Amino acid sequence: QVQLVESGGGLVQPGGSLRLSCTASGSISSTDVVGWYRQAPGKQRELVARLTSSGTTTYADFVKGRFTISRDNAKNTAYLQMSSVKPEDTAVYCCYRMKPWGREYWGQGTQVTVSS
């Protein structure tokens, strides 16, 4: 089993920055894929970013050039650095880890609100 706990969410002004963290415990492996999804009220969940064990990243078009995903395997933590945030980035952000055989684990999510 894997447990994921997100932190770092909150209220940020448009154009500001925020860093989300996702700390994992349990059966952790450096071969896990880590990633972030988000879900805004009334909308479907959507992929934000994903990072494989080999360092390959995938970003949604709406965050390219603004958000950066990273990981620290020694700390079992994945990060999402958010910059130049917009009101439309307001959502609950959830992290996940995927095992090589496809099993997925999800955190509870952290609220990010972009507002002046």
N, C-alpha and C positions, 0 to 999 in steps of 0.2 A: 504494500500500500504506500501511497504517496500523499502527503498533506502539503497544501500550498496556502500561504498567507501573504496577501498583498498589503502594501502600505504606501503612503506618500500621496494619496489623493487629497483633494480639498478644493478650495475656491481660488481661482487664479484669474487675473485680468487678461483681456484680449492682448495678444502680443507677448505675454509672459511665458515663463518656463516652469516646468514641474518634472520631478523624477519619480516614477513609480518603481517599487521594488516588489519582488515576489520571491519569498524564501521558502525553500522546500525542505521537507524532512521525510524520513522513511527510506524506501528503496530507490535511492537516487543514483543516477549514473551519468557520467559525462557524455554518454551516447544519446541521451534524451534530446529530443527537439523541444525547445521552449518557445513560447509565443504569447501574444496578447490579442484578445478580442475585445470588442466593446459593444454595448447595446444601449441605445438611447430610447427614451419613452416612446412607445408606439412604433418602434422600428425593429427590424430583425437584427440579430447579432451579426457582426461583421468582423472579419479578420483585420487586424491593425498591422501586426508584424510577426515574423517568425524567424527563428535562428536555429540552424542545425548544428550538430556537434562539429562539423567540419568548417563552420564559419559562414556558410551560405545564408544570406538574408533574403527575406521576401517582405516587401512593404506594399500596403494598399496605396493606390494612386493618390488618395486624398491626404496622405501623411508623408509622401516622399519629399525629402529635403527638409522636413521639419522634425520628424521623430527619428530616434535611433534606438535600436534594440541591442542589448549586450548581455553578457553573462559572466559570472565569476564562479567557476566550478569549485574552487576552494571554499567558497562561502555558500554554495548551493543556492545561489541567488541569481535571478534574471532581472534586468532593468529595462525600463522604457523611459528614455529621456525625451521629454516633450518640449518643443520650442515653438515660438511664434504661434501659440495656440489661438484658436478661433472659437466663437460661441458654438459653432456646430460640432466642436470636439467634445461638448458636454455629453457625458454618458457614464455608465458603470463599466469600468475596465476590469476584465478578468484575465488572469494568467492561466496558462496550461502547460503541461508537460506531456509529451507523447513518447512512449517506449518504442524501440525499433520494431516491435511486432504489432504496433498500432494501438495499444491500450492508452487511453487518455485520462488525465487527471486535471481537475479544475479547482481554482480557488473560488472564494465567495464573492470576490469583486471589491473594488474601491471606487467611490464616487468621485468624478472629476467634473467640476462646474466652472465654466468659463463665462465670466460676467463682470461688467464694470460696476 
